[in-house]
Structure formats: structure tokens, C-alpha cells
Amino acid sequence: MKGLIFNIKRYSIHDGPGIRVTFFLKGCSLACWWCHNPEGLNPQPETVEVTEKVGEKKFVRKEEAGRSYSAGEILEILEKERIFISQSKGGVTFSGGEPMLQTEFLLEALKACRKNGYHTAVDTSGYSQAVNYKKIIPYTNLFLFDLKHPDDEKHILYTGVSNKLIISNFKYLLESGKDIMVRIPVIPGFNDDRQSLIEFRELLIKSARKNLKKICLLPYHRIGASKYKKFNIPYRMDNIKPPSRERMNELKAYFSEPGLKVKIGG
């Protein structure tokens, strides 16, 4: 069995504890306006043409988005980084896109990684059937769980799907006892208004328990904006500016006040 992966990030320090290798699995059920990995949306391999200009000359090259890997090939990549992973108490993270769209491959890869002594993490939007999470729970040390918006109607507007299944799975994973880090993207004008913040905080306070390890506030950035044109996808965030450092500190204080562990960044 093979899985479709569109990026591999070595020496990653923002996708779980320690130094990690993050594998980005292709395909996503959500279509977030602010997505910084548009190349991960389509579940199929893609070839795009990239035009580069050198002086007065233009060169066109083809760029592949998506390559198939087996669990064995993933282990080979990890083995080359094992010393850094081991010394930093790191591991391997499966992200996306949405890795749960490739549940059977993800399950096989997680089993192989755990068998070979690696700490495993899965970064998920929460939008998958609970039975899929049940399959991978025994082989996952940590879930990085994304919460986009507390209001269902706005969640549908900005991501294309309801948040009801997501919140249900969030509660399910908490009850499983697995370690969870919540990741909230802070998008100015979208989910940082007073009412949204109140609802976010109430949900987290009600969910607080030992295995809810940390709340990560991820400031919106425009790093992925240039990718949209390549994949012929409209970019709807042109007029949105990243939140200031002062604003992020305010939000950190707001979420920390009731005793939640909060950090800015992944």
C-alpha cells in the first residue's frame, strides 16, 4: 500500500515535541480561505507549469505535486534523521491536507513507525468519521487538532464544512485519553472577534483535562499566497494582514487567564 504525499519537511520543530519529520498527505475535505498549502487540497497527483524569468528570458518547467510512498520508504527517510529525532525526543508527524482521507495508509505508516520506536503525531482538522480515528488511536502518541471557528454557519462559510463532526471528534479524542494539542489559526476579521473568542475559550475550558496539553495560537500568514496562481485557485485573502505581535500577546493572555496552557505558534 502507498500513500500520496506532497511534501516532506525534515528538521521540523513546530509539529509536535522535539525535532521531527513531517509528511504532508495530499487531499483535504475542507477548503479554508486562508489555507497555506493549496497544493494539498486535491487528492490526486498534479502537474503544474511554473514560469521563471532570468533577465529577459522566460523558462517554463513542470512541477509535480504528489508522489506515492510506502510505509517502508517513510521508515528509510526517518532512519536518516534518527539521531536528531532521538536526541531531541522528537518523532514523526503526519499532516496535510487531511491525513485522515488516507486512513488505511496512515494506519499502516503509524504502525510501522511505532514498531520502529518513533513517537507519532497526527495533525488533523477533525473532519472524518469517528471510526477512522478509532483505528489509529492505538498507534498515535499525540493529536494536533485544528479548531477553525466555533460558529457552525461561519465554519461552513469559511471552510466549506460544518464544525459539528469536528467538535464531536475533538470530544471523542479527549475521552480516549490521548494527548492533544489544539491549534487555532488566528485570522483577523474571520475568527478573532469578541464573540468567537468567548466561544472558543468556553469550549476549551469545558474540555480542559490532563491530556489537553496545550493551546497553540497560529497567527495568519501569507506564505502560501504565491502558490494559488500555480494551481489556478482563487486567493480570497489579499486584503487580510497578519495579526500584530501585540494582538497575539493579548490573545495569549485571554486564553491563559482561566489556567489553560497557551503558546503562540505551533
N, C-alpha and C positions, 0 to 999 in steps of 0.2 A: 504493500500500500504506500502511496505517495501523497504528499500534501503540496498545495500550491502556495509558495512563499514569494513575496515581492521585495523584501528587504531583510538583511541580517545586520544587526548592529552589535559589534563587538565592543568590549570595554564600556558597557552601559552602566551608568550609576544612578539612573532615575527610574528604573523599572523594578524596584524591589531592593532588598538589602545587599550590600557588597557590590563587587564587580560582577556583571552578568553578561550573557549573550542573549539578545532579544531577537526572536524570529517573528516577523510580521506576516501573518497568514492573509491571503487575498480573499476578498469578498466581505460585504457588510450589509446588514439588514437596515441600517439607519442611513440617513443622508443628511447629516448635520451641516448647517450652513457654514460653520467655521472649521470643518474638517481640514486638517493639515496633511492628510495622507490620501488625496483623491485617487491616487494610483491603486489604492487598496479597496476601492468600492466595488468594482466589477469582479465577480467570482471567476471570470475566465482570463486566460493569458491575453495580454495586449501587446501590440507593437505600435509604437508611435514614432513619427518623424520629428527630429529636432534640428532646427536650422541654427547654425553658428556662423558668426561673421568674424573674419580675420582681415583687417584692413578693409579693402574694397571687395573682397571675395566672400561669397557665401558658400558654406558647406552643409550638406544635409546628411545626417546619419540616423540610423534606426536604433531605437532604444527598446529593450524588452522589459515588460512589467509582468513578472510572474514566471517562476521556474519551479519545477517539481523536485521535491526532495523526499527521500525515505528517512525513517527513524534512524537507520544506520548512518546515513550521511550527516544527520544532525549530531550524532554522537562523535563522528570524526571531527567536526568543527569544534565541538565542545572540548574534545581531548587536547586540541592545540592551545586552548585557553585555560586548561585545568589548573595550572599553578597559580594564576591570578585569581581564579574563582575560589580556589581552596584557601589561599592566604587571606582573602578579604571576606571569607564566609559568604560568598555570593552564590550564583546559580544560573538557571536558565529561565527566561520569561517568554511566554507565547502571547503575542499581541496581534494587532491587525490594523485595518479591517476588524472583523469579528471572528476570533478563532473558533467560536462555538459553531460556526457554519460548516466547519470541517471536523465535527466531533469525533468521528471514528479515527481519523488520522491523529488528531490531537491526543486522543486516549492512548493510542499506540506509542506516540512520541513521549508522552508523560510517563508511561510505564517503563520505557527504555531508560529514560533519564533518571528516574528514581532507582531503578535496578543498578545503575552505574554510580549512584551516590550523589547525584546532583539535587540541590534544593530547587523546587519547581514553583513557578508563579504563572498565573493566567490573568491577563488583562482583558476584561470583558465589559461590554455595555449592559449586560444583564438581559439582553433580548434573545432568549432561547427557551425552549421548553425545559421545565424543571427536571425531567427525566434525563436530559443531556448533562446537566450539572451533577446529577446523582452518579452518573457513570464515572466522571473524572475526579470527584471529591476524594476518593481514597489515594489518589496519586498526585494531588495538588497540595503543596505546603501553604501557599498564600494566594488569595484572590485580590487583584487590583480591580475594584468595582467602580465603574463610572456612573455618576449621577449628573444628568444634564439639566433637568428642570423639574421642580416639584409640582407644577401645574400641568394637568394632563392635556388640556387643549393647546397650551403653548408648546408642550413637548411634541405634540403631533405636528404643529405648525413648523417648528424649527428642526425637527429630526425626521419627520415622516411617519413616526410610530407612536403609539400610546406608551405611557410610562407605567401602566398598571402591572403588566407582566414583569417589568424591571424591578419595581418595588417589591413585588411578591417574591421574586428570586433573591433579592437582597435579604429579605427576612429569612428565607429558607436557608441561605448560606450561613447567616449568623447563627441560626438554630443548629446547624450542623457542627458548630464548634470550630470550624476552620478559621485561621487568621485572615482578616480582611483589612485592606487599606482602601478607604473611599477616596476617589479622585473627582473633584468638582472643577470643571473648566469655568473660569470667571470671564464671562462675555459681556462687556459693557453694553447696557441697553437691552440685553436679552434675558439675563437671569441674575442680575445684581441689584435689582430694585428691592425696596424695603420688604414688600410682601413675600417675594421669592426667598429672600434671606431668612425671614421668620419661619417660613415653611420648611426650608432646608434644615434649619437649626432644630426645630421641633422634631423632625423625623430622626435626626442624628441623636438627639437627647434620648428619645424613646428607644433607640436602637443600642445605646451605649452598654457595653459589656466587655469583658476581658479580651475577647478575640477581635473586637473592633480596635485595631492597633493605632490607627492614625487617620486624620483627615488631611488630604493634600489639596491645596487650592492652586489650581493651574492657571496662571494668567494667560489670557488670549494673546496669540502672536500671529504674525503674518508670514511666517517662514514658508508655509506651503502655497502661498498665493500664486507664485510663478508656475506651479505645476498645472494649474487648471486649464490654461490655454493649450498645453500639450495634449491633454486628454479631452479637449473640446467640451469642457464642463463650465457652465456659467459660474462666475465667482460673485457672491452676493454680499461680500463683506468689505467692499472698497472704502466705505466711509467710516468704518469702525476702527478706532485707535486702541492699542493695548492699554490696560489699566496702569495707572501710575504706581510707583513703589509705595507711596503714601496710602493710596487706596487699598492695596493688597495688605499692608500692615493693619489698616483699620478692620478689614475683614478677618484677618487672623485673630485680632483681639476679640472681635464679636463672637467668633466660633469657639474661642478658647475660654471665654467667660464662664460657661457652665461646667468647665472641667474637661472639655474634650481636648485630645492631643492634636495639635494642628501645626502644619508647616506649609510654607509657600514653595511650590514646585513639587516635582514627582518624588 
